[in-house]
């Protein structure tokens, strides 16, 4: 048998503090002298700062929150009938006012019927929406999201 193969369970007794000077943890038992945490039964609630107004009370409170998840704009199949025979992409949708920006991620979802033949070029679409467009004689092509053009400030820096 080797030393590293021994199966010993440690049976260490807890340290008995406050049992005389010779024990090494006598008198104040490692708690220092006086103060709130030197007393028995002392606990502080989370966020307690010794009577000072806690940071969660000092900071201003704002309504709501701002999600860092990228926004997905939604276009419905029923809205595509006005683009009969055209190629529909994010710039066409933004120009017509169906989406707020051509540079945001846009997805086509089924809501309403497609009656006209349309070519759709968007970053995403549901499977049912693709079937609906193809059933009307159109086609769907998945394209990358348009990159946002660099502002003039970043162009000047380069």
Backbone bond lengths (Angstrom), bond angles and torsions (degrees), N, CA, C in turn:
res aa  C-N    CA-C-N  psi(-1)  N-CA   C-N-CA  omega(-1)  CA-C   N-CA-C  phi
1 X - - - 1.442 - - 1.526 109.10 -
2 X 1.345 115.18 138.17 1.456 120.84 -179.00 1.529 109.45 -103.65
3 X 1.312 114.93 159.47 1.453 121.06 -176.56 1.531 111.47 -61.28
4 X 1.353 116.47 -38.85 1.461 119.31 -177.75 1.526 112.52 -78.18
5 X 1.340 118.11 -6.58 1.454 120.93 179.33 1.533 112.49 -100.27
6 X 1.330 117.01 2.52 1.456 120.38 179.73 1.530 109.66 -68.25
7 X 1.306 116.42 136.98 1.457 121.66 176.56 1.517 109.12 -107.45
8 X 1.311 115.03 78.56 1.450 120.08 -179.56 1.521 109.19 -104.58
9 X 1.309 116.60 136.92 1.458 120.18 174.77 1.514 107.40 -98.89
10 X 1.321 115.93 130.75 1.464 118.83 -179.50 1.519 108.75 -73.84
11 X 1.291 115.98 135.17 1.451 122.14 -178.40 1.522 108.72 -124.88
12 X 1.349 115.17 50.42 1.454 120.74 -173.54 1.528 109.49 -77.82
13 X 1.290 115.26 131.52 1.457 121.09 178.35 1.531 108.88 -77.61
14 X 1.330 117.62 146.64 1.458 118.46 176.57 1.525 110.43 -66.31
15 X 1.343 115.50 149.50 1.456 120.09 -178.01 1.527 109.57 -69.66
16 X 1.321 117.06 128.18 1.464 121.96 -179.91 1.522 107.47 -92.43
17 X 1.322 115.09 103.22 1.464 119.47 -176.38 1.523 109.79 -91.83
18 X 1.334 115.14 156.99 1.459 121.00 177.64 1.512 113.37 73.38
19 X 1.336 117.29 36.68 1.461 120.17 -178.02 1.535 111.10 -119.08
20 X 1.310 117.68 41.33 1.456 120.74 176.08 1.520 112.31 103.91
21 X 1.313 114.92 160.13 1.462 121.83 -175.25 1.522 111.32 -63.41
22 X 1.329 118.45 -38.61 1.460 121.61 -175.22 1.519 113.33 -68.96
23 X 1.329 118.05 -16.24 1.470 119.18 -176.51 1.526 112.74 -75.20
24 X 1.330 117.20 -15.56 1.462 119.62 -179.01 1.523 112.09 92.62
25 X 1.313 118.06 -22.21 1.465 122.66 177.35 1.529 108.84 -127.07
26 X 1.311 116.13 43.86 1.456 120.50 -176.83 1.508 112.36 -89.76
27 X 1.321 116.06 -174.97 1.464 126.09 178.99 1.519 111.67 53.31
28 X 1.337 119.35 -93.54 1.465 120.74 -175.82 1.527 112.40 -85.60
29 X 1.310 117.91 -6.65 1.468 123.97 175.26 1.529 112.92 57.62
30 X 1.349 116.46 37.36 1.465 119.69 175.65 1.508 114.26 77.97
31 X 1.344 117.89 10.43 1.471 120.67 -178.16 1.522 112.93 -98.92
32 X 1.311 118.38 2.35 1.455 120.26 -174.70 1.509 110.13 77.65
33 X 1.327 117.29 -166.88 1.460 119.93 179.30 1.518 110.41 -115.24
34 X 1.288 116.37 126.89 1.464 125.67 177.18 1.540 112.17 57.66
35 X 1.276 116.00 176.21 1.458 121.66 179.26 1.522 112.05 102.02
36 X 1.324 115.22 168.62 1.464 121.26 -174.06 1.530 111.95 -60.92
37 X 1.319 118.03 -44.09 1.471 120.39 -175.23 1.524 112.80 -81.19
38 X 1.332 117.86 -5.56 1.458 120.32 176.17 1.524 111.08 -81.80
39 X 1.333 117.07 -17.74 1.456 121.15 -177.46 1.526 110.88 -83.45
40 X 1.313 116.17 153.59 1.457 119.59 177.09 1.526 109.95 -74.06
41 X 1.314 115.72 148.03 1.461 121.05 177.83 1.508 113.31 73.05
42 X 1.346 117.51 16.60 1.461 119.02 -177.13 1.528 110.25 -84.93
43 X 1.306 115.03 125.98 1.472 120.94 172.78 1.517 107.25 -138.54
44 X 1.312 115.43 148.40 1.459 120.26 176.41 1.527 107.73 -116.56
45 X 1.323 116.26 138.79 1.461 119.14 179.07 1.529 109.31 -69.28
46 X 1.324 117.51 157.13 1.470 120.06 179.52 1.529 110.54 -59.64
47 X 1.324 116.39 134.15 1.453 121.34 178.55 1.512 114.30 88.64
48 X 1.347 118.18 -2.74 1.461 120.69 -179.04 1.516 109.46 -69.77
49 X 1.344 116.25 132.42 1.467 120.72 -177.59 1.514 111.34 -122.82
50 X 1.325 117.18 39.13 1.458 121.33 174.60 1.508 113.87 69.39
51 X 1.319 118.08 33.06 1.453 120.82 178.74 1.518 112.87 96.11
52 X 1.327 117.05 -20.08 1.471 120.17 173.92 1.528 108.34 -69.31
53 X 1.316 116.92 148.18 1.463 120.28 179.77 1.524 108.95 -61.58
54 X 1.333 119.63 121.32 1.469 121.59 -175.30 1.530 112.56 -63.32
55 X 1.321 115.36 157.69 1.467 120.67 -174.72 1.519 111.73 -62.70
56 X 1.343 118.37 -32.79 1.461 118.81 179.93 1.519 112.35 -72.19
57 X 1.327 117.31 -16.13 1.461 120.53 173.83 1.524 111.68 -94.09
58 X 1.336 116.68 -26.78 1.468 120.24 -179.21 1.524 111.95 -74.84
59 X 1.326 117.09 -34.21 1.467 119.98 -175.50 1.520 110.89 -74.48
60 X 1.327 117.52 146.62 1.465 119.54 177.70 1.521 110.88 -71.08
61 X 1.323 114.99 149.18 1.455 119.77 -179.55 1.527 108.63 -100.46
62 X 1.304 116.63 132.60 1.458 121.39 179.15 1.516 109.01 -114.06
63 X 1.315 116.78 144.70 1.457 120.67 178.36 1.518 109.60 -74.26
64 X 1.323 115.61 139.89 1.465 120.98 173.54 1.518 112.27 70.56
65 X 1.320 114.95 -167.32 1.446 121.53 177.94 1.526 108.33 -152.66
66 X 1.293 116.07 165.67 1.458 121.09 179.97 1.520 107.85 -113.17
67 X 1.301 115.61 120.20 1.454 120.14 -179.11 1.519 109.59 -77.66
68 X 1.328 116.24 141.83 1.464 120.16 178.11 1.526 111.00 -93.21
69 X 1.328 116.61 -0.74 1.457 120.41 178.40 1.525 109.24 -70.16
70 X 1.345 118.00 133.77 1.465 118.88 179.64 1.526 111.14 -62.80
71 X 1.313 115.22 139.55 1.456 121.09 -175.61 1.521 110.41 -75.27
72 X 1.340 116.97 140.91 1.457 122.64 174.82 1.520 108.13 -114.00
73 X 1.323 115.77 120.50 1.454 120.71 177.79 1.519 108.57 -87.31
74 X 1.336 116.89 143.99 1.461 121.69 -174.44 1.522 110.00 -114.79
75 X 1.337 115.06 134.40 1.464 122.33 173.66 1.527 106.43 -122.77
76 X 1.336 116.46 137.14 1.456 120.90 -177.81 1.525 110.36 -99.67
77 X 1.326 114.75 152.14 1.472 119.84 -177.87 1.517 111.73 -63.04
78 X 1.312 118.52 -32.54 1.460 121.46 179.37 1.521 113.21 -65.45
79 X 1.333 117.67 -22.22 1.455 121.99 -179.97 1.525 112.61 -80.97
80 X 1.336 117.45 -10.93 1.465 120.78 -174.76 1.525 113.69 -82.87
81 X 1.320 118.66 -12.40 1.464 121.16 -176.50 1.530 112.71 -62.36
82 X 1.324 118.06 -26.57 1.463 120.86 -179.54 1.526 113.13 -73.38
83 X 1.337 116.82 -10.39 1.468 121.08 179.75 1.524 111.61 -104.79
84 X 1.309 118.38 40.35 1.465 122.70 -174.96 1.526 111.01 -58.57
85 X 1.332 115.83 126.98 1.456 122.24 176.85 1.519 114.70 76.14
86 X 1.312 118.98 3.47 1.464 122.02 -178.73 1.522 110.90 -101.97
87 X 1.325 114.37 165.41 1.459 120.55 170.90 1.529 106.67 -92.38
88 X 1.329 115.99 119.93 1.465 121.32 -176.53 1.516 109.08 -99.64
89 X 1.343 116.02 119.27 1.458 121.17 173.12 1.527 108.27 -135.11
90 X 1.316 117.24 -174.77 1.464 120.24 -173.39 1.528 112.19 -66.07
91 X 1.337 118.27 -33.24 1.465 119.47 179.48 1.519 110.99 -67.45
92 X 1.341 117.77 -40.02 1.469 121.54 177.73 1.524 110.11 -65.38
93 X 1.329 116.95 -41.96 1.463 121.06 179.92 1.527 111.34 -65.87
94 X 1.347 116.83 -38.81 1.455 120.58 179.45 1.528 110.88 -69.38
95 X 1.335 116.19 -39.24 1.461 120.32 179.66 1.527 110.73 -64.91
96 X 1.340 117.16 -34.40 1.455 122.09 -179.52 1.533 112.44 -84.27
97 X 1.353 117.51 -9.15 1.456 120.99 176.17 1.519 114.93 90.02
98 X 1.325 118.29 9.85 1.468 119.84 179.01 1.521 112.25 -79.74
99 X 1.332 117.69 -27.04 1.462 122.10 173.70 1.519 107.88 -127.73
100 X 1.329 116.56 155.41 1.459 120.74 -174.89 1.523 112.87 -77.88
101 X 1.332 117.37 -30.65 1.462 119.73 -176.21 1.530 109.85 -147.13
102 X 1.326 117.85 139.75 1.465 119.35 177.26 1.527 112.98 -74.67
103 X 1.341 117.38 -9.04 1.465 121.14 -176.14 1.518 113.35 -96.96
104 X 1.326 118.09 -2.81 1.457 121.79 177.82 1.530 109.94 -87.04
105 X 1.344 115.86 158.53 1.461 122.00 177.68 1.529 108.40 -71.01
106 X 1.336 117.41 124.25 1.463 122.64 -174.73 1.521 109.79 -119.66
107 X 1.335 116.26 137.34 1.458 121.52 -178.83 1.519 109.95 -129.21
108 X 1.340 115.99 139.47 1.456 123.07 178.19 1.522 109.11 -95.26
109 X 1.339 116.11 128.39 1.464 122.23 -177.24 1.525 109.07 -129.50
110 X 1.337 116.26 148.68 1.464 121.03 -179.13 1.519 110.73 -73.95
111 X 1.315 115.33 122.06 1.458 123.10 169.67 1.521 105.14 -165.58
112 X 1.289 116.04 102.07 1.459 120.89 -174.53 1.525 110.05 99.84
113 X 1.320 115.78 168.85 1.468 121.31 -176.42 1.519 111.23 -100.60
114 X 1.337 114.84 148.87 1.463 121.70 173.00 1.522 106.40 -102.15
115 X 1.334 117.43 120.37 1.460 121.82 -177.92 1.523 112.42 -106.46
116 X 1.326 117.02 -19.40 1.459 121.10 -173.00 1.519 111.05 -110.29
117 X 1.332 114.98 157.69 1.462 120.81 178.34 1.526 108.84 -78.43
118 X 1.343 116.24 120.00 1.462 121.98 -174.75 1.527 109.47 -136.89
119 X 1.330 115.59 140.34 1.459 121.05 171.92 1.520 107.72 -100.44
120 X 1.329 116.85 119.15 1.461 122.00 -175.86 1.516 109.05 -109.99
121 X 1.350 115.82 128.17 1.467 121.82 176.62 1.526 107.32 -126.34
122 X 1.334 115.52 96.47 1.462 122.08 -178.20 1.519 110.48 -133.45
123 X 1.343 117.84 161.73 1.465 120.54 178.62 1.526 114.03 -65.85
124 X 1.351 117.67 -28.68 1.464 118.80 -176.74 1.519 110.26 -154.74
125 X 1.323 114.90 155.68 1.467 121.70 175.11 1.519 107.72 -158.94
126 X 1.325 115.71 149.81 1.456 119.11 176.47 1.529 109.25 -74.80
127 X 1.322 116.37 157.59 1.466 120.82 -178.39 1.521 111.13 -61.02
128 X 1.336 116.63 -38.91 1.461 120.84 179.83 1.530 110.87 -67.48
129 X 1.335 117.75 -34.64 1.462 121.30 179.00 1.522 110.84 -68.62
130 X 1.334 116.78 -38.79 1.471 120.56 177.91 1.520 109.46 -63.84
131 X 1.337 117.91 -42.77 1.463 121.58 178.10 1.519 111.27 -62.56
132 X 1.338 116.78 -39.45 1.464 120.70 -179.40 1.519 111.33 -65.93
133 X 1.333 117.24 -40.82 1.470 121.27 179.08 1.524 109.84 -67.45
134 X 1.329 117.22 -42.26 1.462 120.78 -179.65 1.524 111.85 -69.49
135 X 1.330 117.42 -32.31 1.466 121.07 178.24 1.521 111.04 -66.96
136 X 1.328 117.27 -28.16 1.468 121.43 178.53 1.525 111.67 -84.17
137 X 1.349 116.35 -0.18 1.460 120.03 178.23 1.516 113.16 97.81
138 X 1.309 117.78 1.85 1.450 121.26 -179.57 1.517 112.13 -92.58
139 X 1.319 115.66 -170.39 1.465 120.20 179.58 1.529 109.41 -142.04
140 X 1.318 115.20 157.06 1.462 121.53 178.00 1.511 109.00 -123.90
141 X 1.325 116.02 135.12 1.458 121.73 176.82 1.521 108.09 -129.95
142 X 1.331 116.40 127.60 1.461 120.74 179.59 1.522 108.87 -85.06
143 X 1.330 116.29 124.47 1.467 121.92 -179.18 1.521 108.89 -123.47
144 X 1.319 116.49 163.47 1.463 121.77 177.48 1.528 110.03 -72.48
145 X 1.311 115.65 154.27 1.461 121.46 175.94 1.523 108.71 -66.20
146 X 1.333 117.62 139.51 1.462 121.29 179.99 1.527 110.17 -65.68
147 X 1.325 117.92 131.91 1.465 118.47 176.87 1.524 109.85 -74.02
148 X 1.305 115.66 142.55 1.462 120.77 179.22 1.522 108.48 -71.95
149 X 1.341 118.11 132.79 1.482 119.05 -178.84 1.527 110.44 -67.46
150 X 1.336 115.46 149.04 1.463 120.88 -179.72 1.523 109.56 -68.25
151 X 1.326 116.08 141.34 1.466 120.09 179.02 1.519 109.06 -73.73
152 X 1.334 116.52 168.01 1.469 120.70 -178.73 1.516 111.09 -66.77
153 X 1.331 117.93 -30.94 1.467 120.41 178.98 1.514 111.44 -63.67
154 X 1.338 116.95 -41.65 1.473 118.91 179.93 1.521 110.71 -72.55
155 X 1.329 117.49 -30.46 1.465 120.23 177.04 1.525 111.01 -67.84
156 X 1.341 116.33 -37.85 1.460 120.18 -179.77 1.522 110.92 -67.58
157 X 1.359 117.24 -36.31 1.456 120.69 -179.68 1.518 112.37 -65.48
158 X 1.323 116.59 -32.88 1.473 120.14 -178.40 1.488 108.87 -78.85
